[in-house]
């Protein structure tokens, strides 16, 4: 197995990415205090062309994260604030009637919606009805929208970062498990530490705005997304990813899964583990994925693909806690 790409241009691109990683995190830290793990996970998902579900209480800089990432990657950004009265055309766009001032002839003209951007923030996705959720998720999957029978391609790169508030559930429409599976990662943002919170106050209560520099271009992001799939993953890495996903299935998995889970991760979960491991290797300057890379991203990759049982809920065990019991028991090939 080759541990270096055959194309010298690809080697140069990997070296550029490895050096850009710290610069990217440094630039993002100008507007986001802490949350380094969450930032790294979002960057991994972007490199894998994966969509992200950001979960956290209000005020944890989820919106700022998307806007700042767009500036650092020279990508356009859009925002959709989800409300109960939102309809699919508010997201995808719609045909409107325009009149030619010279001829007076009327014709339909497509007006693109906010989804036509490189990075799209879907704010509080669980506040809109299932029909509108489905329209967004279809666009995420197909990377195109269809209006009145005509298809429109979405820009490249195209990544949706959706947010949901885990606390306030009144008047919300929780995403079904099958739709949650469409998200590459579920990234959780926690409260900042005391020193970090003081720093947040210091930065946000003055009139000084941080100036972010471009680290990578949108074209380079697309090149890196194409490069991720060419990173070698040896058979032991593939076997470890498959074993982790299978261990979460109550029917044929680990004893802890039979006890604490009602439903486990499907094959897409294993695919995400392998792809994210490849991207993590590139960010580290390596052209081969390892079992360590897989183990490092188990939580964001699988936490939304498993369903804790009533017994787990009664014991106060969430998805992360159950995975914490299962993953250490899965032997690495």
Secondary structure, DSSP 8 states (H G I E B T S, - for coil): --SS-SSHHHHHHHHHHHHHHHHHHHHHTTT--S-HHHHHHHHHHHHTT--EEEE--TTSSHHHHHHHHHHHTT--EEEEE--TT--THHHHEEEEEEE-TTT--EEEEEEE-TT-SSEEEEETGGGS-HHHHHHHHHHHHHSEEEETTEEEE--SS-EEEEEE-SS--TT-----HHHHTTSSEEEE-----HHHHHHHHHHHTSS--------S-HHHHHHHHHHHTTSEE-HHHHHHHHHHHHHT-TTTS-HHHHHHEEE---HHHHHHHHHHHHHHHHHTT-SEE-HHHHHHTHHHHHTTS-EE-HHHHHTT--HHHHHHHHGGGS---
